[in-house]
Every structure is written in C-alpha cells, then in structure tokens.
Amino acid sequence: MKNGILGITKIVTCLLVISCYSAMAAEPEMPGKKVFNKWCIHCHAAGNDYPGTWKLSLRLGKEKSVLAERKDLNSEYIKYIVRNGFGGMPLFRRIEISDDELNALTNYLVKQ
C-alpha cells in the first residue's frame, strides 16, 4: 500500500515539475524587454558595475538608479533621451532602434 501511494506521489510530483517548467519556458519575453536587453542592459542593469546605473545613482540616488525598477519615467522623456542622448549616454538612431522598438521599450519601462 505504501509503495502504491509513494509511486503515485512521485508521478504527481514529476507532472507538477514538468508543467511548471513548461509554463516558465513558454512565457514569451515582452518586446520592450527584448529591446532593453539588447541595447540598454549593458549600461543600465542593477548594480554599480554598470556605468548608466552608477551615474544615475550619483545624480538621482540609489532608489532611482535602475531604469527597469523606476516608477517615475514617462514615454516622452524616454524617447527624447534615447534619440538625443544625455551626459555619457549616446543617442540611438532609427537604424539602431526603430520607432516601433522605441515604443515597445517605453511601454516596458513605463509599465514596470
């Protein structure tokens, strides 16, 4: 009897693990996050090892240094900075980040 219950428990556990893994693997990456990971994360990831994050920390404080965690960004500001640059941040032309990609990026950062 114990072996039967133990066997069923193992099977159920395996099925749960497989279904959780499948759900995680199937979760699509947001288009804006994809743009952020391609163009922005190298300077704006969390941690002082990233120049954009470090500079924002000095200028605005640690609580506003990680772009993907901020709640005070607006679309127009993000678009302006991306297209014109700011301080040590370079500008990005439409051949690098298209208008559609920029819209996806701003949606990702604003809706965090």
N, C-alpha and C positions, 0 to 999 in steps of 0.2 A: 504493500500500500504506500509506504514512504517513498519507494523508488518511483512509483507512478506519479505521485504529487511532485516529487523533485524533478522528474522528467518534464512534466507539464510546465513547472515554474521556469525551467531552463529555456524551453521553447518560447514561452511568453516573453521572457526577458530578451531573448535574441530578436524576436519580432519587434519589440519596442525599440531596441537599439537601432535596428535596421530602418524602421520607419522614421525615427528622429534624424538619423543620418541622411536619409533621402530627402526629408523636408529641408534640412540645412543646405544640402548640396543643390537643391532645386531653387533655392531662394535667389532670384535674379538681383544683380547689382544695379542700383539706380544709375541712370545715365549721367547724372551730375556727379555722383561719387566716382564714376569711371573717369570723368574729366579731371576731377580733383586729384585722383590717384596718379593720373598721367602727367599733369602739369604743375600741380601745387604742392603735393605732399612732400616733395624733396626739400622744400624750404619751410613748409607750414605744418608739419606733423607735430604731435605733442613732444615736448622735451627741449631742453636748451641746446641740443646738438644741431638744431635746425635754425638757420640764420633768420628767416622771416619770423618764426615764433620768438626767438630770442630778442629781436628788435622790437616786436610788439610788446613783449614783456617789459622791456626798459621804458618804452614810451607810454603804454597804457596800463601796465600792471599785469601780473601773472594771470589773473582771472579773465583777461581779455586777449591773452596771447595765442590761444589755439583756435584758429578760424573755425574748424568744424564743430567746436563746442560753444561758439558765441551765439547769443540770442538777440543781439542789438544790430545786426547787419541788415541792410536793405539792398534790394536789387540794383537800383540806380548807382549807388555808391560802389558796389562790387564791380559793375560793368565799367564804370569810369576808371577805377584803379587798374583793372585788367587791361583796358585799352590804352591807358596813358602812363602806367607805371606810377611808382611813388617811392621816394627815397632810394633805397638799394634794389627795389623790385623793378624788373624790366617790364616794358609793355609787351603785350601779346597781340600780334596782328591777326586779321581774319583768316589768313592762310595757315596760322598755327592753331588758333582756337576759333572755330566758326561761330557765327551768331547763334546758331541752334545749340552748339555746345556751351556757349556762354550763358544762354538762357537756362540750360539744364544745370549748369554749375551754380548759378544764382539761386535757382529753385532748391537745390540741395543744401546750400549754405543757409538760406533764409528759413527753411522749414525744419532745421535741426531741432 
